[in-house]
Structures are given as C-alpha cells and as structure tokens.
Amino acid sequence: MVMDHKYKSLESVRDTLSVLVYPIQMSVELPGSLSDWFSESLATRRELQEEVDSLRTQQIIQKAQMQKLAALETENIRLRELLDSSFEIGERVLIAELMSVNLDPYKHQIVINRGELHNVYPGQPLVDANGVMGQIVHAGPYTSTAILITDTSHAIPIQVNRNGLRSIALGSGAINRLELPYIPNSADIQAGDLLTTSGLGGRFPPGYPVATVVTVEHDPGNAFAKVIATPLAHLDRSREVLLVWPNVAVIEEISENIPVEEIVTTDETTDSSETTADNVETDSSSETAIESAAETP
C-alpha cells in the first residue's frame, strides 16, 4: 500500500478492476436512474401540457378581446362620423342608440333609447352621419319609436340640390329605394342628382341630404316621370343616430332671454328669404302634392 501510494504501482490494476466492476455498478444504479428519468419525463410532459392548455386558453380570451376591440373600434369610427356630422349640421343634436327593429317587412320602424325625459317629441328628425333616416312617431318616457323614410306611409318634402326643383319622396317599402311620383316629364332632373330636404312642412330643416337619384324614366302617356332614388343614410346598418332639434325649436327655447324686437327681426328675415325661395315656378299639380304631403308622418 505504501509503494502504491508513493509510486502508484497498482494504478493499472485499479483501472482494470474499475472496467470490470462498471457493468455491475450500472446494473445496480439502472433501476433508480430509470425511475428518476421516467418521473422527470412525466413531470415535464405534464408541465408542458398544462402550459399548452394555459396558452390555448389565453389565446381564446385574447381572440375574444380582439373581436370586442374591433367592434369598439368600429363603434368609435361611427361615433366620430356622427360627431363630425353634428358639427356640420349646426342645430342642437343628441346621440341615441338603436334598441330594436320592427321585424314586420311592411313596416320600417326602429326603437331608440331616448324619450320624453330627453326632450324627444313626435315629428322630430332623425339622421345619421350620411343623411336623413326618418322621424319620431311616438315618444315614451325613456324610449321612442321612429319611422324610416323608406316606410310606405312616410313622405318627406325634398328638392333637387342642383336646381332647387321641389317634390316629395315617398317610401317604397324597400330599404334601398325611394319614389318621387310627382316629378313632371318636363322637369330638369337626372340620375346622380342629390336630393335634400326642402324645409316645407316645418319638420325637417332645409339642406339635409336625403337620397341620390338613380333612374329617371319618362313616359309620354303619363303626366309624371318615374323617378327612383337611393337613400344616403345607412338605414339597415346604423347603430347610432342623431336626434335633431331644428333652429326654430332652439329659437323658441331661448326666446325668454331674448328681446321681442330681436326675435321679430329674425322671423321677418327668415320669412322674406322663404318667400323669395318659394317664388320659383313649379308645376301646379306637383306643388299641391308637396303641400298636402308636407305634414305626412
């Protein structure tokens, strides 16, 4: 042992013995090693499976949140368009949301979440960011019912923006079509003309876009041409709408704080401008139809 410790004379023998003993050591340690490896593999697989399940759940949640964010982004865009249009309108306005739509195919009516508590009144104009949608027909305390301009019972006084030609637009029952039945064959109207509210009847303020003319058919056998227009408002897609208080209503609302002389002067100016505008010559039968339909809800 002293010689082996000092001169390492038995080192080769120890190496030989270690080679011979190694298989025995491995056979003894193999069950424990296999058990540890198997346990570690199972634990790692279980952790990976749990991590995969967790990531899959997070992915589903994030997809749902992304869908909601997309809807919120679209809603934000619509609201911005409404706000921009409200600045262009100039009258007092209030944003409302659709609560329900009448499922009767022959009635184009909607219910909004504003009512008498918000100063909503029957006959009040309803618009969206693109044009006139309709008017209120019934106002409850918290909700109101509005009729769309495409309803068969609705008529709205309009004028051709290009030349001021006045007529009325009737609802056809189709969500994308209005009819102008009182346009004389000799009238100057053509496809592509913009139709705006004329202000006759006192319900819709003048100048609001209503529709665009798509077809004009002249029949020599009839006194009036067949004119079809497409509404500019997104009647079947808008979720937010604008309730409009015309300037006349605003003037009446603040008249208590304005001297009577100023109100009379304003009214006289308005009357004179309206009188001048009404001097435009139109067909007598179409003018009678406009006046009779001006108050039609």
Secondary structure, 3 states (H helix, E strand, C coil): CHHHHHHCCCHHHHHHHHHHHHHHHHHHHHHHHHHHHHHHHHHHHHHHHHHHHHHHHHHHHHHHHHHHHHHHHHHHHHHHHHHHHHHHHCCEEEEEEEEEECCCCCCCEEEECCCHHHCCCCCCEEECCCCEEEEEEEECCCCEEEEECCCCCCEEEEEECCCCCEEEEEECCCCCCEEEEEEECCCCCCCCCEEEECCCCCCCCCCCEEEEEEEEECCCCCCEEEEEEEECCCCCCCCEEEEEECHHHHHHHHHHHCCHHHHHHHHHHHHHHHHHHCCCCCCHHHHHHHHHHCCCC
